């Protein structure tokens, strides 16, 4: 559930729509936070234009999430 502890960073994670099989197409976003200061822990696909992003807690104070750092690739025009 959404209360799960997020332990690591997303690494070149391709988000595919539910039930989709095959190679990712343009617009199937690829999220990455596997680099120094990256802190994206989980991505949930909602719609083509909506995603729930779960940011890992700050290292020195787990109560806070005051910044975010990740990349997104494979976007299509107007997405």
ABEGO torsion letter per residue (X at the ends): XAABBBABBBBGBBBBBBGBBEBBBBGBBBBBABBBGBABABBBBABAABBBBBBBBBAABAABBABBBBBBBGBBBGX
